[in-house]
Amino acid sequence: MTSAATPDSAAASVDIKVVLLGQRYVGKTALMERFLHDRFLSADGYLTTIGAAYGSKRLMLQAPSNRSVVLGVWDTAGGEEYHSLTRIYYRGSRAAVLCYDVTTADSLERAKFWAGELAKHEPDCRVYLCGCKLDLATEDPAARTVSPAAVKKFANDLGASIFETSSKTGENVAELFAAIAQDFVRGSSGDSAAEASGTVSLSRNANQQQQQQKKQCGC
């Protein structure tokens, strides 16, 4: 759990550089906007990120750590023409959120590309998988084109935690960034982080989706 930081807690703060990576239009900017400002803009309200955008937020972790954590978040451009520039922004990152759109199958492949880049250039960077636009798959299960099984295999290969989020509703956004902060403070592994509260079970979501489809078809 987290809360607003107090002045006394700032002295013991931990600074964590976090980078958002992923294909263009998967929802990185909306994710950052929801986390930093707790708001969601319409599609027309977002401008395509050129290079990178930066914002930070202080979280106060509850007992037993009682630590103040400042997450400095970099939202990077997803276009291939910015790949060389993006490397500048993820340099020195302690956590990377690989974003994909649960309704766009090839977006997971781009997340795999960035995982490879991190492995080569920032091997000590902790990785989190973030399936964006969960609200679209919730409203229409048929809209989900990214296989939960493929995501779980990818996560297992990386030793990464999986979160499915909706920047529109705010679902699991705070939980994702709180997990990043908590993991660094307690020094937990990616595997134990995956078991922390707030982590989304894709198998559970897949079962729910199958049940909804059965109800719709009358099976």
PyMOL CGO cylinders between C-alpha atoms (Angstrom):
from pymol import cmd
from pymol.cgo import CYLINDER

trace = [
    CYLINDER, 0.00, 0.00, 0.00, 1.09, 3.59, -0.57, 0.3, 1, 1, 1, 1, 1, 1,
    CYLINDER, 1.09, 3.59, -0.57, 0.07, 7.02, 0.65, 0.3, 1, 1, 1, 1, 1, 1,
    CYLINDER, 0.07, 7.02, 0.65, 1.12, 10.63, 0.21, 0.3, 1, 1, 1, 1, 1, 1,
    CYLINDER, 1.12, 10.63, 0.21, 4.64, 11.30, 1.44, 0.3, 1, 1, 1, 1, 1, 1,
    CYLINDER, 4.64, 11.30, 1.44, 5.25, 13.58, 4.44, 0.3, 1, 1, 1, 1, 1, 1,
    CYLINDER, 5.25, 13.58, 4.44, 8.11, 16.09, 4.75, 0.3, 1, 1, 1, 1, 1, 1,
    CYLINDER, 8.11, 16.09, 4.75, 9.85, 13.93, 7.38, 0.3, 1, 1, 1, 1, 1, 1,
    CYLINDER, 9.85, 13.93, 7.38, 9.88, 10.92, 5.07, 0.3, 1, 1, 1, 1, 1, 1,
    CYLINDER, 9.88, 10.92, 5.07, 11.55, 12.77, 2.19, 0.3, 1, 1, 1, 1, 1, 1,
    CYLINDER, 11.55, 12.77, 2.19, 15.01, 12.55, 3.82, 0.3, 1, 1, 1, 1, 1, 1,
    CYLINDER, 15.01, 12.55, 3.82, 14.98, 8.78, 3.45, 0.3, 1, 1, 1, 1, 1, 1,
    CYLINDER, 14.98, 8.78, 3.45, 13.62, 8.80, -0.08, 0.3, 1, 1, 1, 1, 1, 1,
    CYLINDER, 13.62, 8.80, -0.08, 14.70, 6.38, -2.78, 0.3, 1, 1, 1, 1, 1, 1,
    CYLINDER, 14.70, 6.38, -2.78, 14.89, 7.64, -6.38, 0.3, 1, 1, 1, 1, 1, 1,
    CYLINDER, 14.89, 7.64, -6.38, 14.02, 5.15, -9.11, 0.3, 1, 1, 1, 1, 1, 1,
    CYLINDER, 14.02, 5.15, -9.11, 14.29, 5.84, -12.82, 0.3, 1, 1, 1, 1, 1, 1,
    CYLINDER, 14.29, 5.84, -12.82, 11.47, 4.09, -14.68, 0.3, 1, 1, 1, 1, 1, 1,
    CYLINDER, 11.47, 4.09, -14.68, 11.17, 3.92, -18.46, 0.3, 1, 1, 1, 1, 1, 1,
    CYLINDER, 11.17, 3.92, -18.46, 8.05, 3.06, -20.48, 0.3, 1, 1, 1, 1, 1, 1,
    CYLINDER, 8.05, 3.06, -20.48, 8.82, 1.18, -23.69, 0.3, 1, 1, 1, 1, 1, 1,
    CYLINDER, 8.82, 1.18, -23.69, 6.55, -0.16, -26.39, 0.3, 1, 1, 1, 1, 1, 1,
    CYLINDER, 6.55, -0.16, -26.39, 5.07, 0.20, -29.83, 0.3, 1, 1, 1, 1, 1, 1,
    CYLINDER, 5.07, 0.20, -29.83, 3.48, 3.45, -30.93, 0.3, 1, 1, 1, 1, 1, 1,
    CYLINDER, 3.48, 3.45, -30.93, -0.13, 3.91, -29.76, 0.3, 1, 1, 1, 1, 1, 1,
    CYLINDER, -0.13, 3.91, -29.76, -0.14, 1.08, -27.20, 0.3, 1, 1, 1, 1, 1, 1,
    CYLINDER, -0.14, 1.08, -27.20, -1.02, 3.53, -24.42, 0.3, 1, 1, 1, 1, 1, 1,
    CYLINDER, -1.02, 3.53, -24.42, 2.25, 4.54, -22.77, 0.3, 1, 1, 1, 1, 1, 1,
    CYLINDER, 2.25, 4.54, -22.77, 1.40, 8.24, -22.56, 0.3, 1, 1, 1, 1, 1, 1,
    CYLINDER, 1.40, 8.24, -22.56, -2.07, 7.52, -21.18, 0.3, 1, 1, 1, 1, 1, 1,
    CYLINDER, -2.07, 7.52, -21.18, -0.54, 5.18, -18.58, 0.3, 1, 1, 1, 1, 1, 1,
    CYLINDER, -0.54, 5.18, -18.58, 1.86, 7.88, -17.44, 0.3, 1, 1, 1, 1, 1, 1,
    CYLINDER, 1.86, 7.88, -17.44, -0.89, 10.51, -17.39, 0.3, 1, 1, 1, 1, 1, 1,
    CYLINDER, -0.89, 10.51, -17.39, -3.12, 8.31, -15.22, 0.3, 1, 1, 1, 1, 1, 1,
    CYLINDER, -3.12, 8.31, -15.22, -0.31, 7.56, -12.78, 0.3, 1, 1, 1, 1, 1, 1,
    CYLINDER, -0.31, 7.56, -12.78, 1.01, 11.12, -12.45, 0.3, 1, 1, 1, 1, 1, 1,
    CYLINDER, 1.01, 11.12, -12.45, -2.24, 13.10, -12.64, 0.3, 1, 1, 1, 1, 1, 1,
    CYLINDER, -2.24, 13.10, -12.64, -5.00, 10.51, -12.19, 0.3, 1, 1, 1, 1, 1, 1,
    CYLINDER, -5.00, 10.51, -12.19, -6.75, 11.57, -15.36, 0.3, 1, 1, 1, 1, 1, 1,
    CYLINDER, -6.75, 11.57, -15.36, -7.60, 10.17, -18.77, 0.3, 1, 1, 1, 1, 1, 1,
    CYLINDER, -7.60, 10.17, -18.77, -7.84, 12.30, -21.88, 0.3, 1, 1, 1, 1, 1, 1,
    CYLINDER, -7.84, 12.30, -21.88, -9.79, 11.42, -24.99, 0.3, 1, 1, 1, 1, 1, 1,
    CYLINDER, -9.79, 11.42, -24.99, -7.81, 10.11, -27.95, 0.3, 1, 1, 1, 1, 1, 1,
    CYLINDER, -7.81, 10.11, -27.95, -7.71, 13.63, -29.39, 0.3, 1, 1, 1, 1, 1, 1,
    CYLINDER, -7.71, 13.63, -29.39, -6.17, 14.91, -26.17, 0.3, 1, 1, 1, 1, 1, 1,
    CYLINDER, -6.17, 14.91, -26.17, -2.88, 13.06, -26.59, 0.3, 1, 1, 1, 1, 1, 1,
    CYLINDER, -2.88, 13.06, -26.59, -0.03, 14.13, -28.84, 0.3, 1, 1, 1, 1, 1, 1,
    CYLINDER, -0.03, 14.13, -28.84, 2.37, 11.56, -30.25, 0.3, 1, 1, 1, 1, 1, 1,
    CYLINDER, 2.37, 11.56, -30.25, 5.47, 11.50, -28.07, 0.3, 1, 1, 1, 1, 1, 1,
    CYLINDER, 5.47, 11.50, -28.07, 8.56, 12.75, -29.89, 0.3, 1, 1, 1, 1, 1, 1,
    CYLINDER, 8.56, 12.75, -29.89, 11.75, 11.65, -28.20, 0.3, 1, 1, 1, 1, 1, 1,
    CYLINDER, 11.75, 11.65, -28.20, 10.55, 11.34, -24.62, 0.3, 1, 1, 1, 1, 1, 1,
    CYLINDER, 10.55, 11.34, -24.62, 8.50, 13.00, -21.90, 0.3, 1, 1, 1, 1, 1, 1,
    CYLINDER, 8.50, 13.00, -21.90, 9.29, 13.03, -18.19, 0.3, 1, 1, 1, 1, 1, 1,
    CYLINDER, 9.29, 13.03, -18.19, 7.36, 13.25, -14.96, 0.3, 1, 1, 1, 1, 1, 1,
    CYLINDER, 7.36, 13.25, -14.96, 7.88, 12.20, -11.35, 0.3, 1, 1, 1, 1, 1, 1,
    CYLINDER, 7.88, 12.20, -11.35, 5.75, 11.27, -8.38, 0.3, 1, 1, 1, 1, 1, 1,
    CYLINDER, 5.75, 11.27, -8.38, 6.57, 10.56, -4.74, 0.3, 1, 1, 1, 1, 1, 1,
    CYLINDER, 6.57, 10.56, -4.74, 5.02, 7.54, -3.05, 0.3, 1, 1, 1, 1, 1, 1,
    CYLINDER, 5.02, 7.54, -3.05, 5.07, 6.73, 0.65, 0.3, 1, 1, 1, 1, 1, 1,
    CYLINDER, 5.07, 6.73, 0.65, 5.24, 3.02, 1.37, 0.3, 1, 1, 1, 1, 1, 1,
    CYLINDER, 5.24, 3.02, 1.37, 3.43, 1.74, 4.43, 0.3, 1, 1, 1, 1, 1, 1,
    CYLINDER, 3.43, 1.74, 4.43, 4.95, -0.30, 7.26, 0.3, 1, 1, 1, 1, 1, 1,
    CYLINDER, 4.95, -0.30, 7.26, 7.22, -2.10, 7.66, 0.3, 1, 1, 1, 1, 1, 1,
    CYLINDER, 7.22, -2.10, 7.66, 9.37, -0.08, 5.22, 0.3, 1, 1, 1, 1, 1, 1,
    CYLINDER, 9.37, -0.08, 5.22, 7.87, 3.39, 5.80, 0.3, 1, 1, 1, 1, 1, 1,
    CYLINDER, 7.87, 3.39, 5.80, 10.03, 4.66, 2.97, 0.3, 1, 1, 1, 1, 1, 1,
    CYLINDER, 10.03, 4.66, 2.97, 9.50, 7.53, 0.59, 0.3, 1, 1, 1, 1, 1, 1,
    CYLINDER, 9.50, 7.53, 0.59, 10.08, 6.58, -3.04, 0.3, 1, 1, 1, 1, 1, 1,
    CYLINDER, 10.08, 6.58, -3.04, 10.31, 8.99, -5.97, 0.3, 1, 1, 1, 1, 1, 1,
    CYLINDER, 10.31, 8.99, -5.97, 9.51, 7.40, -9.31, 0.3, 1, 1, 1, 1, 1, 1,
    CYLINDER, 9.51, 7.40, -9.31, 10.96, 9.37, -12.21, 0.3, 1, 1, 1, 1, 1, 1,
    CYLINDER, 10.96, 9.37, -12.21, 9.05, 8.12, -15.24, 0.3, 1, 1, 1, 1, 1, 1,
    CYLINDER, 9.05, 8.12, -15.24, 10.21, 8.49, -18.85, 0.3, 1, 1, 1, 1, 1, 1,
    CYLINDER, 10.21, 8.49, -18.85, 7.59, 8.03, -21.57, 0.3, 1, 1, 1, 1, 1, 1,
    CYLINDER, 7.59, 8.03, -21.57, 9.45, 7.18, -24.78, 0.3, 1, 1, 1, 1, 1, 1,
    CYLINDER, 9.45, 7.18, -24.78, 8.45, 7.48, -28.42, 0.3, 1, 1, 1, 1, 1, 1,
    CYLINDER, 8.45, 7.48, -28.42, 7.29, 4.20, -29.93, 0.3, 1, 1, 1, 1, 1, 1,
    CYLINDER, 7.29, 4.20, -29.93, 8.04, 4.88, -33.59, 0.3, 1, 1, 1, 1, 1, 1,
    CYLINDER, 8.04, 4.88, -33.59, 10.88, 2.94, -35.17, 0.3, 1, 1, 1, 1, 1, 1,
    CYLINDER, 10.88, 2.94, -35.17, 12.46, 6.19, -36.33, 0.3, 1, 1, 1, 1, 1, 1,
    CYLINDER, 12.46, 6.19, -36.33, 13.12, 7.06, -32.66, 0.3, 1, 1, 1, 1, 1, 1,
    CYLINDER, 13.12, 7.06, -32.66, 14.75, 3.78, -31.60, 0.3, 1, 1, 1, 1, 1, 1,
    CYLINDER, 14.75, 3.78, -31.60, 18.30, 5.13, -31.47, 0.3, 1, 1, 1, 1, 1, 1,
    CYLINDER, 18.30, 5.13, -31.47, 17.08, 8.15, -29.50, 0.3, 1, 1, 1, 1, 1, 1,
    CYLINDER, 17.08, 8.15, -29.50, 15.08, 5.99, -27.10, 0.3, 1, 1, 1, 1, 1, 1,
    CYLINDER, 15.08, 5.99, -27.10, 18.27, 4.21, -26.01, 0.3, 1, 1, 1, 1, 1, 1,
    CYLINDER, 18.27, 4.21, -26.01, 19.45, 7.51, -24.55, 0.3, 1, 1, 1, 1, 1, 1,
    CYLINDER, 19.45, 7.51, -24.55, 16.39, 7.71, -22.31, 0.3, 1, 1, 1, 1, 1, 1,
    CYLINDER, 16.39, 7.71, -22.31, 16.42, 4.17, -20.96, 0.3, 1, 1, 1, 1, 1, 1,
    CYLINDER, 16.42, 4.17, -20.96, 20.12, 4.35, -20.12, 0.3, 1, 1, 1, 1, 1, 1,
    CYLINDER, 20.12, 4.35, -20.12, 20.55, 3.93, -16.37, 0.3, 1, 1, 1, 1, 1, 1,
    CYLINDER, 20.55, 3.93, -16.37, 16.93, 2.91, -15.79, 0.3, 1, 1, 1, 1, 1, 1,
    CYLINDER, 16.93, 2.91, -15.79, 16.32, 0.73, -12.76, 0.3, 1, 1, 1, 1, 1, 1,
    CYLINDER, 16.32, 0.73, -12.76, 12.89, -0.42, -13.95, 0.3, 1, 1, 1, 1, 1, 1,
    CYLINDER, 12.89, -0.42, -13.95, 11.37, -0.79, -17.40, 0.3, 1, 1, 1, 1, 1, 1,
    CYLINDER, 11.37, -0.79, -17.40, 7.67, -1.20, -18.13, 0.3, 1, 1, 1, 1, 1, 1,
    CYLINDER, 7.67, -1.20, -18.13, 7.25, -3.01, -21.45, 0.3, 1, 1, 1, 1, 1, 1,
    CYLINDER, 7.25, -3.01, -21.45, 3.84, -1.94, -22.70, 0.3, 1, 1, 1, 1, 1, 1,
    CYLINDER, 3.84, -1.94, -22.70, 1.65, -3.75, -25.19, 0.3, 1, 1, 1, 1, 1, 1,
    CYLINDER, 1.65, -3.75, -25.19, -1.95, -3.30, -26.28, 0.3, 1, 1, 1, 1, 1, 1,
    CYLINDER, -1.95, -3.30, -26.28, -4.07, -6.34, -25.37, 0.3, 1, 1, 1, 1, 1, 1,
    CYLINDER, -4.07, -6.34, -25.37, -6.11, -5.71, -28.55, 0.3, 1, 1, 1, 1, 1, 1,
    CYLINDER, -6.11, -5.71, -28.55, -3.12, -5.49, -30.92, 0.3, 1, 1, 1, 1, 1, 1,
    CYLINDER, -3.12, -5.49, -30.92, -1.26, -8.76, -31.40, 0.3, 1, 1, 1, 1, 1, 1,
    CYLINDER, -1.26, -8.76, -31.40, 1.93, -7.38, -32.95, 0.3, 1, 1, 1, 1, 1, 1,
    CYLINDER, 1.93, -7.38, -32.95, 2.45, -4.99, -30.04, 0.3, 1, 1, 1, 1, 1, 1,
    CYLINDER, 2.45, -4.99, -30.04, 3.68, -7.92, -27.94, 0.3, 1, 1, 1, 1, 1, 1,
    CYLINDER, 3.68, -7.92, -27.94, 6.37, -8.59, -30.54, 0.3, 1, 1, 1, 1, 1, 1,
    CYLINDER, 6.37, -8.59, -30.54, 7.60, -5.01, -30.18, 0.3, 1, 1, 1, 1, 1, 1,
    CYLINDER, 7.60, -5.01, -30.18, 7.73, -5.48, -26.42, 0.3, 1, 1, 1, 1, 1, 1,
    CYLINDER, 7.73, -5.48, -26.42, 9.96, -8.51, -27.04, 0.3, 1, 1, 1, 1, 1, 1,
    CYLINDER, 9.96, -8.51, -27.04, 12.23, -6.32, -29.16, 0.3, 1, 1, 1, 1, 1, 1,
    CYLINDER, 12.23, -6.32, -29.16, 12.67, -3.89, -26.30, 0.3, 1, 1, 1, 1, 1, 1,
    CYLINDER, 12.67, -3.89, -26.30, 13.30, -6.74, -23.89, 0.3, 1, 1, 1, 1, 1, 1,
    CYLINDER, 13.30, -6.74, -23.89, 16.19, -7.79, -26.12, 0.3, 1, 1, 1, 1, 1, 1,
    CYLINDER, 16.19, -7.79, -26.12, 17.55, -4.25, -26.22, 0.3, 1, 1, 1, 1, 1, 1,
    CYLINDER, 17.55, -4.25, -26.22, 17.45, -4.01, -22.44, 0.3, 1, 1, 1, 1, 1, 1,
    CYLINDER, 17.45, -4.01, -22.44, 19.18, -7.37, -22.07, 0.3, 1, 1, 1, 1, 1, 1,
    CYLINDER, 19.18, -7.37, -22.07, 22.03, -6.10, -24.23, 0.3, 1, 1, 1, 1, 1, 1,
    CYLINDER, 22.03, -6.10, -24.23, 22.38, -2.56, -22.91, 0.3, 1, 1, 1, 1, 1, 1,
    CYLINDER, 22.38, -2.56, -22.91, 20.81, -2.49, -19.41, 0.3, 1, 1, 1, 1, 1, 1,
    CYLINDER, 20.81, -2.49, -19.41, 20.98, -6.07, -18.08, 0.3, 1, 1, 1, 1, 1, 1,
    CYLINDER, 20.98, -6.07, -18.08, 20.42, -4.97, -14.47, 0.3, 1, 1, 1, 1, 1, 1,
    CYLINDER, 20.42, -4.97, -14.47, 17.16, -3.18, -15.28, 0.3, 1, 1, 1, 1, 1, 1,
    CYLINDER, 17.16, -3.18, -15.28, 14.13, -4.87, -13.70, 0.3, 1, 1, 1, 1, 1, 1,
    CYLINDER, 14.13, -4.87, -13.70, 11.35, -5.55, -16.20, 0.3, 1, 1, 1, 1, 1, 1,
    CYLINDER, 11.35, -5.55, -16.20, 7.56, -5.40, -15.83, 0.3, 1, 1, 1, 1, 1, 1,
    CYLINDER, 7.56, -5.40, -15.83, 5.02, -6.34, -18.50, 0.3, 1, 1, 1, 1, 1, 1,
    CYLINDER, 5.02, -6.34, -18.50, 2.01, -4.08, -18.86, 0.3, 1, 1, 1, 1, 1, 1,
    CYLINDER, 2.01, -4.08, -18.86, -0.98, -4.99, -21.00, 0.3, 1, 1, 1, 1, 1, 1,
    CYLINDER, -0.98, -4.99, -21.00, -2.72, -1.69, -21.75, 0.3, 1, 1, 1, 1, 1, 1,
    CYLINDER, -2.72, -1.69, -21.75, -6.35, -0.96, -22.76, 0.3, 1, 1, 1, 1, 1, 1,
    CYLINDER, -6.35, -0.96, -22.76, -7.83, -3.68, -20.56, 0.3, 1, 1, 1, 1, 1, 1,
    CYLINDER, -7.83, -3.68, -20.56, -11.16, -1.85, -20.65, 0.3, 1, 1, 1, 1, 1, 1,
    CYLINDER, -11.16, -1.85, -20.65, -11.53, -2.68, -24.37, 0.3, 1, 1, 1, 1, 1, 1,
    CYLINDER, -11.53, -2.68, -24.37, -11.11, -6.39, -23.73, 0.3, 1, 1, 1, 1, 1, 1,
    CYLINDER, -11.11, -6.39, -23.73, -13.43, -6.21, -20.73, 0.3, 1, 1, 1, 1, 1, 1,
    CYLINDER, -13.43, -6.21, -20.73, -16.17, -4.55, -22.78, 0.3, 1, 1, 1, 1, 1, 1,
    CYLINDER, -16.17, -4.55, -22.78, -15.70, -6.96, -25.69, 0.3, 1, 1, 1, 1, 1, 1,
    CYLINDER, -15.70, -6.96, -25.69, -13.72, -10.16, -24.92, 0.3, 1, 1, 1, 1, 1, 1,
    CYLINDER, -13.72, -10.16, -24.92, -13.40, -10.83, -28.66, 0.3, 1, 1, 1, 1, 1, 1,
    CYLINDER, -13.40, -10.83, -28.66, -11.29, -7.67, -28.95, 0.3, 1, 1, 1, 1, 1, 1,
    CYLINDER, -11.29, -7.67, -28.95, -8.44, -9.33, -27.08, 0.3, 1, 1, 1, 1, 1, 1,
    CYLINDER, -8.44, -9.33, -27.08, -5.93, -10.52, -29.69, 0.3, 1, 1, 1, 1, 1, 1,
    CYLINDER, -5.93, -10.52, -29.69, -2.86, -10.97, -27.47, 0.3, 1, 1, 1, 1, 1, 1,
    CYLINDER, -2.86, -10.97, -27.47, -2.78, -14.51, -26.11, 0.3, 1, 1, 1, 1, 1, 1,
    CYLINDER, -2.78, -14.51, -26.11, -2.56, -14.65, -22.29, 0.3, 1, 1, 1, 1, 1, 1,
    CYLINDER, -2.56, -14.65, -22.29, -0.51, -17.84, -22.66, 0.3, 1, 1, 1, 1, 1, 1,
    CYLINDER, -0.51, -17.84, -22.66, 2.01, -16.04, -24.88, 0.3, 1, 1, 1, 1, 1, 1,
    CYLINDER, 2.01, -16.04, -24.88, 2.29, -13.22, -22.35, 0.3, 1, 1, 1, 1, 1, 1,
    CYLINDER, 2.29, -13.22, -22.35, 2.86, -15.65, -19.48, 0.3, 1, 1, 1, 1, 1, 1,
    CYLINDER, 2.86, -15.65, -19.48, 5.58, -17.48, -21.41, 0.3, 1, 1, 1, 1, 1, 1,
    CYLINDER, 5.58, -17.48, -21.41, 7.25, -14.16, -22.23, 0.3, 1, 1, 1, 1, 1, 1,
    CYLINDER, 7.25, -14.16, -22.23, 7.05, -13.13, -18.58, 0.3, 1, 1, 1, 1, 1, 1,
    CYLINDER, 7.05, -13.13, -18.58, 8.50, -16.44, -17.42, 0.3, 1, 1, 1, 1, 1, 1,
    CYLINDER, 8.50, -16.44, -17.42, 11.40, -16.10, -19.83, 0.3, 1, 1, 1, 1, 1, 1,
    CYLINDER, 11.40, -16.10, -19.83, 12.14, -12.63, -18.45, 0.3, 1, 1, 1, 1, 1, 1,
    CYLINDER, 12.14, -12.63, -18.45, 11.34, -13.36, -14.81, 0.3, 1, 1, 1, 1, 1, 1,
    CYLINDER, 11.34, -13.36, -14.81, 8.96, -10.40, -15.03, 0.3, 1, 1, 1, 1, 1, 1,
    CYLINDER, 8.96, -10.40, -15.03, 5.72, -9.45, -13.31, 0.3, 1, 1, 1, 1, 1, 1,
    CYLINDER, 5.72, -9.45, -13.31, 2.56, -9.02, -15.41, 0.3, 1, 1, 1, 1, 1, 1,
    CYLINDER, 2.56, -9.02, -15.41, -0.02, -6.29, -14.99, 0.3, 1, 1, 1, 1, 1, 1,
    CYLINDER, -0.02, -6.29, -14.99, -3.05, -5.62, -17.17, 0.3, 1, 1, 1, 1, 1, 1,
    CYLINDER, -3.05, -5.62, -17.17, -4.16, -2.01, -16.88, 0.3, 1, 1, 1, 1, 1, 1,
    CYLINDER, -4.16, -2.01, -16.88, -6.75, 0.45, -18.08, 0.3, 1, 1, 1, 1, 1, 1,
    CYLINDER, -6.75, 0.45, -18.08, -5.72, 4.07, -18.17, 0.3, 1, 1, 1, 1, 1, 1,
    CYLINDER, -5.72, 4.07, -18.17, -9.34, 4.92, -18.94, 0.3, 1, 1, 1, 1, 1, 1,
    CYLINDER, -9.34, 4.92, -18.94, -10.72, 3.43, -15.71, 0.3, 1, 1, 1, 1, 1, 1,
    CYLINDER, -10.72, 3.43, -15.71, -7.49, 3.50, -13.71, 0.3, 1, 1, 1, 1, 1, 1,
    CYLINDER, -7.49, 3.50, -13.71, -7.61, -0.25, -13.09, 0.3, 1, 1, 1, 1, 1, 1,
    CYLINDER, -7.61, -0.25, -13.09, -4.27, -1.62, -11.82, 0.3, 1, 1, 1, 1, 1, 1,
    CYLINDER, -4.27, -1.62, -11.82, -2.29, 1.51, -12.75, 0.3, 1, 1, 1, 1, 1, 1,
    CYLINDER, -2.29, 1.51, -12.75, -1.48, 2.53, -9.19, 0.3, 1, 1, 1, 1, 1, 1,
    CYLINDER, -1.48, 2.53, -9.19, -0.80, -1.11, -8.33, 0.3, 1, 1, 1, 1, 1, 1,
    CYLINDER, -0.80, -1.11, -8.33, 1.79, -1.39, -11.10, 0.3, 1, 1, 1, 1, 1, 1,
    CYLINDER, 1.79, -1.39, -11.10, 3.83, 1.59, -9.95, 0.3, 1, 1, 1, 1, 1, 1,
    CYLINDER, 3.83, 1.59, -9.95, 3.42, 0.74, -6.27, 0.3, 1, 1, 1, 1, 1, 1,
    CYLINDER, 3.42, 0.74, -6.27, 4.84, -2.72, -7.01, 0.3, 1, 1, 1, 1, 1, 1,
    CYLINDER, 4.84, -2.72, -7.01, 7.87, -1.15, -8.70, 0.3, 1, 1, 1, 1, 1, 1,
    CYLINDER, 7.87, -1.15, -8.70, 8.50, 1.00, -5.63, 0.3, 1, 1, 1, 1, 1, 1,
    CYLINDER, 8.50, 1.00, -5.63, 7.93, -1.85, -3.19, 0.3, 1, 1, 1, 1, 1, 1,
    CYLINDER, 7.93, -1.85, -3.19, 10.17, -4.25, -5.09, 0.3, 1, 1, 1, 1, 1, 1,
    CYLINDER, 10.17, -4.25, -5.09, 13.15, -1.94, -4.92, 0.3, 1, 1, 1, 1, 1, 1,
    CYLINDER, 13.15, -1.94, -4.92, 12.69, -1.10, -1.27, 0.3, 1, 1, 1, 1, 1, 1,
    CYLINDER, 12.69, -1.10, -1.27, 12.38, -4.69, -0.11, 0.3, 1, 1, 1, 1, 1, 1,
    CYLINDER, 12.38, -4.69, -0.11, 14.80, -6.04, -2.70, 0.3, 1, 1, 1, 1, 1, 1,
    CYLINDER, 14.80, -6.04, -2.70, 12.41, -8.74, -3.84, 0.3, 1, 1, 1, 1, 1, 1,
    CYLINDER, 12.41, -8.74, -3.84, 12.98, -10.79, -6.98, 0.3, 1, 1, 1, 1, 1, 1,
    CYLINDER, 12.98, -10.79, -6.98, 10.79, -10.52, -10.07, 0.3, 1, 1, 1, 1, 1, 1,
    CYLINDER, 10.79, -10.52, -10.07, 9.24, -13.88, -9.21, 0.3, 1, 1, 1, 1, 1, 1,
    CYLINDER, 9.24, -13.88, -9.21, 8.14, -12.82, -5.74, 0.3, 1, 1, 1, 1, 1, 1,
    CYLINDER, 8.14, -12.82, -5.74, 6.95, -9.52, -7.14, 0.3, 1, 1, 1, 1, 1, 1,
    CYLINDER, 6.95, -9.52, -7.14, 4.62, -11.44, -9.41, 0.3, 1, 1, 1, 1, 1, 1,
    CYLINDER, 4.62, -11.44, -9.41, 2.96, -12.88, -6.34, 0.3, 1, 1, 1, 1, 1, 1,
    CYLINDER, 2.96, -12.88, -6.34, 2.45, -9.50, -4.68, 0.3, 1, 1, 1, 1, 1, 1,
    CYLINDER, 2.45, -9.50, -4.68, -1.02, -8.09, -4.21, 0.3, 1, 1, 1, 1, 1, 1,
    CYLINDER, -1.02, -8.09, -4.21, -2.21, -6.11, -7.22, 0.3, 1, 1, 1, 1, 1, 1,
    CYLINDER, -2.21, -6.11, -7.22, -0.55, -8.36, -9.80, 0.3, 1, 1, 1, 1, 1, 1,
    CYLINDER, -0.55, -8.36, -9.80, -3.04, -9.52, -12.39, 0.3, 1, 1, 1, 1, 1, 1,
    CYLINDER, -3.04, -9.52, -12.39, -3.54, -13.23, -12.98, 0.3, 1, 1, 1, 1, 1, 1,
    CYLINDER, -3.54, -13.23, -12.98, -3.82, -13.65, -16.73, 0.3, 1, 1, 1, 1, 1, 1,
    CYLINDER, -3.82, -13.65, -16.73, -5.07, -17.21, -16.30, 0.3, 1, 1, 1, 1, 1, 1,
    CYLINDER, -5.07, -17.21, -16.30, -7.93, -15.87, -14.20, 0.3, 1, 1, 1, 1, 1, 1,
    CYLINDER, -7.93, -15.87, -14.20, -8.72, -13.26, -16.83, 0.3, 1, 1, 1, 1, 1, 1,
    CYLINDER, -8.72, -13.26, -16.83, -8.64, -15.90, -19.56, 0.3, 1, 1, 1, 1, 1, 1,
    CYLINDER, -8.64, -15.90, -19.56, -11.06, -18.12, -17.63, 0.3, 1, 1, 1, 1, 1, 1,
    CYLINDER, -11.06, -18.12, -17.63, -13.41, -15.19, -17.10, 0.3, 1, 1, 1, 1, 1, 1,
    CYLINDER, -13.41, -15.19, -17.10, -13.24, -14.40, -20.81, 0.3, 1, 1, 1, 1, 1, 1,
    CYLINDER, -13.24, -14.40, -20.81, -14.09, -18.01, -21.74, 0.3, 1, 1, 1, 1, 1, 1,
    CYLINDER, -14.09, -18.01, -21.74, -17.06, -18.00, -19.34, 0.3, 1, 1, 1, 1, 1, 1,
    CYLINDER, -17.06, -18.00, -19.34, -18.35, -14.74, -20.82, 0.3, 1, 1, 1, 1, 1, 1,
    CYLINDER, -18.35, -14.74, -20.82, -18.07, -16.12, -24.35, 0.3, 1, 1, 1, 1, 1, 1,
    CYLINDER, -18.07, -16.12, -24.35, -19.98, -19.27, -23.34, 0.3, 1, 1, 1, 1, 1, 1,
    CYLINDER, -19.98, -19.27, -23.34, -22.77, -17.15, -21.89, 0.3, 1, 1, 1, 1, 1, 1,
    CYLINDER, -22.77, -17.15, -21.89, -22.94, -15.05, -25.04, 0.3, 1, 1, 1, 1, 1, 1,
    CYLINDER, -22.94, -15.05, -25.04, -23.16, -18.06, -27.36, 0.3, 1, 1, 1, 1, 1, 1,
    CYLINDER, -23.16, -18.06, -27.36, -25.51, -20.00, -25.06, 0.3, 1, 1, 1, 1, 1, 1,
    CYLINDER, -25.51, -20.00, -25.06, -23.10, -22.95, -24.84, 0.3, 1, 1, 1, 1, 1, 1,
]
cmd.load_cgo(trace, "trace")
